[in-house]
Amino acid sequence: MKTIFEPNYRKLIGWLTAERKFKKITQPQLADKLSLPNHTYISKIERFERKLDVYEFVTICQALELDPHEGIEILLKPASNFHLKKPEQYL
C-alpha cells in the first residue's frame, strides 16, 4: 500500500493543512516562504497527489511555525485511537 493512503499520513497532512488555514496562510504564501516557484507543490501535497518526505515536512513545519514533533506523534499513534485536535489547541 502506498504511504499516501495510510490513515495516519492523511491525518498528518490534514493537520498541516488545518494549521496553515488556521494561521490564514494561503498556499501561494506558504510556497513563497519555502522559495517555491508556485503553490502547485503545496496543493499536490494537500490533495495527496505528492508524497511529503521528512525534510520537506520539517521545512513546512518551520515555515508554519509548528513543532514537527507534534506531526511525528500523529504518525506514531494507532490510527483508530487518534483524533485531530482543533488548530487552536496546538498553539
N, C-alpha and C positions, 0 to 999 in steps of 0.2 A: 504494500500500500504506500502511496506517495505521502510524504510528510504534510503536504497542504491539506490533506483530507483528515488528518488526525484531529480529534476534538480539542485537545489542549493547544495545539498550534493555532487553530481557528480562534480559540479564546484569547491567545496571546495577541494575535493581530486585531481582534476585536477590542482588546484593552488599549493597544496603541492608537487605534482609530478613535475610540471614545475619548481618550486623553487629548488627542490632537483637537478634536471638535470642542471638548470642554474648555480648552485654552483658547478657543477661537482662532486657531491657526489653520489656514487653508492648505490644501495640497500644494499649490504653487509657492506659498510662503515657506513651507517645510522644504520643498525641493530647493528653493533659493538658499535656505540656511545650510543645506547639505552640498551646495555648489553643483547641483544637477542642472542639466540644460532645460528640463521642463518637468512638469508634475506627473507625466505618464508613469514614471518609475514608481512613485508613491501610489498612484491609482492601481497599478497592476498588483502591487503587494496587498493593498486593502481589498481587492476583488479576488484574491487567491489565484492570480494568473502568474505570479512570480514568487518564488520561494525566497525568504529572507535568510541570509546567513548570519552567523553570530556577530561578526564585525559590523555589518550593516545594522543589526539590531541595536548594538551598543551606540553607534553613532546617531541613530534616530532617537534613542532614549536621551542622549546628551543634548541633541537639538531641541527636544521637548522638555528638557529639564526633569527627566524621570529617573528613578533609581532602577537600573537594569535588573537588580536582584529581585524586584517585585515581579518582573516578567518571567524570570527563571523559576520563581515559586509557582507560577501558573503552569509551567511545563512539568514540574515535579509532582503536583497534586494529582491524585486519581481523578480522571475525567468526571466520573459520576458524583464525586464529592465536592466539586469546585463550583462556586458561583461568583461571577464577576461582581466586584464592588461598584458602587456608584463612583464616578470620577472624583467627586469632591472628597471621598474617603481616602484617596491616595495622597492628597495634599498635606 
